[in-house]
């Protein structure tokens, strides 16, 4: 696979983004949704910020307070054995797999570009947590344009779980909120760009607890607000790069061969790569083909090193003829872009036996 | 709380139900949905069966095969240290919390009664697993009548997760399937018996993994097929009987004070009791009041002893004036019924401060 990483990579780093208030610092600008609007390329950046601290023995957790509208800060001593700080992203009770706090709070901010290489970041957030279901932040937006409306699906994180929020905008100024579309635990939700046989479809990624794994499902709707007829779509492969967890990435786009979905997956070592899956044009619940190898893997320094290294994670791509521009977060820290050939991606797919 | 347990309790036990095939045995007949139909009380029984075995060193797991339509059996040696058989309901990999097989397979069968005390069990299942999402069985049906249709929500269990199936019948003979209404992990789904301000509502119980707990949420729909606008409704109370997990039980019914929902909960010792919560008549996402103590707890021998003891678990109740007939599964083994006073239940509620 020929991968043309932009010379300007990383396109945006935390240093390029001013925190939304002076007592906070930006530690991540990554996993952006992508859209074309008014002749520009829009990145809807996930910006992760944390309270500034000069004391390395203290770990701080920012929490949006829906009553005051302000951010509260909960502090922990790093040596406190009741807690586990080994994952830099989370605070867990010792011995537990689930988290009780995040070490940063994410929200969405727009970056704009004429050429797709050089971006200017808006001064203000476009979307900031607003509800009790978003007290730990909003994350990983995906954008799908249908007619003249841009629909945004994103993770809503709070102590009661990680669900999927849904919002829409026509101008990237005013945003309408449509509530939580899929209940916890569910993230990595991407909307297809058109109705298929009269129905809207999303790919989604539940994380079940009692049995099952973080794998990709598909659901349908007739109004984009309510979703059902959930079906299992594709799963982990124990001997592959996608053996640990996987989820949809960019919004799927139409090719002659089928819907092409660029998805992310991690192995047991939490190395995140991007791969591709082809879905039937008339029935997107049918998997036609899948890449046995990643199409994009963390290789260069900005992908392997960072807040959470060895991660390439795309929430949006643009197709222009044979060129697929994959915008992607690197190391949970910065944004990058790589161009791949559509024909090469399609040629790398392995078709399933009937 | 005055609780009148029927003299005939347990009303139905595994000995009362003939297995659906001779090489299987019934180990549970419990957690039945309840409806009134044609002058009779219908219990839609969850029947749990397992392959007969004379060898106590072998643990067998029945699995529905959607291709052959038959049941496959996977066998394990009880001494195999790769596995954990300590929970009699499940087979887990050693050291894991999630399960990989169940030791029984459940399906639904009807029992009928004129007096609500004496039941006759149908010879054939009404609902049996049919899809790849039900290979480990279907469980815990709830029935809600709207107009002339009985809607059935139930757990669909398979290796890819535990989701919620949805079906309907007008005659308890022919059943229409409506697919998986809520994606894994989600169970304990009960439908309100009428539209409220133009929308259908369900209570549901996700089990998130990364953060959050097994708690009750509410969702809405305009067509009963697709669901959204998920909101968190009520949670665990660390110093109460409902400190471990909780979920909706019987379909809610209308009282002058609000929607009365009888819910189940367990503490950390897996002791399952029933309690009550009152929801606003005009906005069922608003909790008005809740019982601080259980209204029904496992006390008598058929509730404390059995396949999985110390469990009372209702999936359906009937209200007749001041009488609330709570049909409930006991010890994951048998069915029982208790009558309580509606006024006493309502008087036991503690209203929340505004």
Interface residues (C-beta under 8 A of the other chain):
Chain A: X97 X98 X99 X100 X132 X133 X136 X157 X159 X160 X161 X162 X163 X178 X179 X180 X181 X182 X183 X184 X185 X186 X204 X206 X207 X208 X209 X210 X211 X212 X213 X215 X217 X219 X220 X221 X222 X223 X225 X226 X227 X228 X229 X230 X231 X232 X235
Chain B: X97 X98 X99 X100 X132 X133 X136 X157 X159 X160 X161 X162 X163 X178 X179 X180 X181 X182 X183 X184 X185 X186 X204 X206 X207 X208 X209 X210 X211 X212 X213 X215 X217 X219 X220 X221 X222 X223 X225 X226 X227 X228 X229 X230 X231 X232 X235
